[in-house]
């Protein structure tokens, strides 16, 4: 009470598409009071109508999918509304109640959210795989040591294209990979051997703040904290939205050292070595059992599913759900006991029996680069 209202402009879908009619909307809210969307909508003859619409109730995902996504008079695409916990919508838009999944409020600037208003939310697309891609496996394959190895062997697969120096951007044939760039300066070249030697021996495990720039956790614990991996909603549910309090290490790198898949694999290797802060006995825990993850399941692989800090196109980008697929398969290549990993239940403790030959074989495949 007594605080000034916060006002932010919010683009509409018509604006993004360059249409003639361009409703202009603003989100007004005060702490503790429901947000309200204020819109000025062009009408025939050049007249303007002002609409003041309070926050709408959340749509079930099925209902949202059934309604055409076009600009409504409130400025929010029709069929979209504030989300319930762990829901996603069909297209990128500004989540006007600023809760994204219901528990993750951080969002980078994007076409949909240019002023960090709300979160960039995108459900899986139905785009085909890039031209030249040949599925290495039958449909509905569940991840396993063999499946993961086949995915890495396929030089056209997404796993070969998730290694750009930039976060959640694919690298294509001939592009520089993150291991050929300095850890702190993505414009400075380095020998790939430097990266692979550093992660093999854990050179930066203890000296890195793996929570840098993340406001919801600090990585300080009162007891031993195993490494925790999973799809984002599974991690949130497993920790009850408080992994510090629950006593689990997670990767949440949002500032300082630039994030990319090389940093992700480096963090995993730190977990394998037991070198994360507060980690004990090299223990790793999964909030989603690896044996339940199928490449055609939900969330799907290679379909821009999950959180991203940018608009996602499946032919040139990837999103957070794709990263968990990669994490599981990276472990499967460097852990001699990976078959046991695919027998785990949620919450079971796993200790990787590190396989140097497996690491060198994975390194060889990655350095080959993608074929497309």
PyMOL commands that set and color helices and strands:
alter all, ss='L'
color gray80, all
select helices_A, chain A and resi 13-17+44-46+61-66+145-153+158-160+178-180+192-201+232-239+243-246+261-273+290-292+320-334+338-341+356-368
alter helices_A, ss='H'
color red, helices_A
select strands_A, chain A and resi 6-10+24-29+36-42+48-54+226-229+248-249+283-286+349-351
alter strands_A, ss='S'
color yellow, strands_A
deselect
rebuild
show_as cartoon
